Amino acid sequence: MQTIQEYIQQNKQRFLEELINLLKMPSVSADPAYNQDVINTADSIRESLLKAGCDTVEICETPGYPIVYGEKIIDPNLPTVLVYGHYDVQPADPIDLWDSPPFEPIIKKTEIHPEGAIFARGSCDDKGQMYMHVKALEYMTNTGNLPCNVKFMIEGEEEVGSESLAWFVPRNKEKLANDVILISDTGMIANDIPSITTGLRGLSYVEVEVTGPNRDLHSGLYGGAVANPINILTKMIASLHDENNHITIPGFYDKVEELSKEERAEMAKAPFSLEAYKNALAIDAVYGEKGYTTNERNSIRPTLDVNGIWGGYTGEGAKTVIASKAYAKISMRLVPNQEWQEITTLFKKHFESIAPAGVTVKVTPHHGGQGYVTPIDNIGYMAASKAYQETFGVRPIPQRSGGSIPIVSLFEKELESKTILMGFGLNSDAIHSPNEHFGVWNYLKGIETIPYFYQYFTELSK
């Protein structure tokens, strides 16, 4: 019987070419200009799943972009794994900061990826990681190694909040019934230090608008006499953190889980070099909430960050105006027990209350989701751990992530099953940034590891 390692070696070039072709499709869900490209990408995923061995694959219409659903049921009495992924990608902006066009994938070697990395938008988040599962299925079906049932649910709106998925899941509980959900949309510590994500932060994302005069004004004739919305907005945003970088919104921390000294000590055992972290980001110091380490700040503590801010004249040269309006987009990463709708309400109430006379404030919620923690004593985690040990030769470290996958808590609520997060990306892969990339080694290692999860999950389920 052909091993997964032999199968990968035999098909390596084809696996890379197929992913590259998928990455050429600009499936940017946030921009309506790419509407047809997103739909075409869903069709491409459907074809890939059929070729990989799914018995049935369908394009499921939703109020937004379609969900690709596929399945291969070999025996209803065997366990069922539901694979989730997304085929949409972040906008590529700013384009001028890319070393190569974001939708013209290239493979080049880097210090971290000596075997080469695929540079393209979506290479790591999430097309490359999602496609590992498609190729793993191909191996298992072509060689007769599929030990249980498998279902796929690949959506096209993850980067804009998964609104249609939230509509789809409750309406299709029977179709999506499973024993465990498997996702690769996270990362690991390093190529020689595998890890499994056991916690995710929640998210509240809002847009704020500050309005002053009814039109843009001449800054000489009106400056100093009327409230400048840009000045006001920056002051309001600055006030959202105190001198210890503690968020000042009343009630914000009321439900924040405080980890014990013992738990924090266990987290601290994960290998981490502060100097390497700073060097990788070209910064001379880290910054964050007083009393917590860098790894704690970006995983077990909530945050508030401005993702974009604009207003007035930003073109070439000078234009002396006081803008009528100023805007900002703000995201808050939340920890388990913080309800994102409640935090959104607290933010809105506070932000409106601190607006001075002379301006009006509008807060528009965009999307959000709950945090999630998965236990490490369930058979899904155990199966994943054994799979990593098989291919990496060491036991993976459980690690909480600073990122958010809001649909994970939705899955637990609606489908009543645990989610296992087997990520193969690295923090240095520049997801959501120019020059996003995914290591060739990581892509192939994911394909190698995933079939072992199926094997061990089936064995542990008996």
Secondary structure, 3 states (H helix, E strand, C coil): CCCHHHHHHHHHHHHHHHHHHHHCCCCECCCHHHHHHHHHHHHHHHHHHHHHCCCEEEEECCCCCCEEEEEECCCCCCCEEEEEEECCECCCCCHHHCCCCCCCCEEECCCCCCCCEEECCCCCCCHHHHHHHHHHHHHHHHCCCCCCEEEEEEECCHHHCCHHHHHHHHHCCCCCCCCEEEECCCECCECCECEEEEEECEEEEEEEEEECCCCCEEHHHHCCCCCCHHHHHHHHHHCCECCCCCECCCCCCCCCCCCCHHHHHHHCCCCCCHHHHHHHHCCCCCCCCCCCCHHHHCCCCCEEEEEEEEECCCCCCCCCEECCEEEEEEEEEECCCCCHHHHHHHHHHHHHHCCCCCCEEEEEEEEEECCEECCCCCHHHHHHHHHHHHHHCCCCEEEECCCCCCHHHHHHHHHCCCEEECCCECHHHCCCCCCCEEEHHHHHHHHHHHHHHHHHHHHHCC
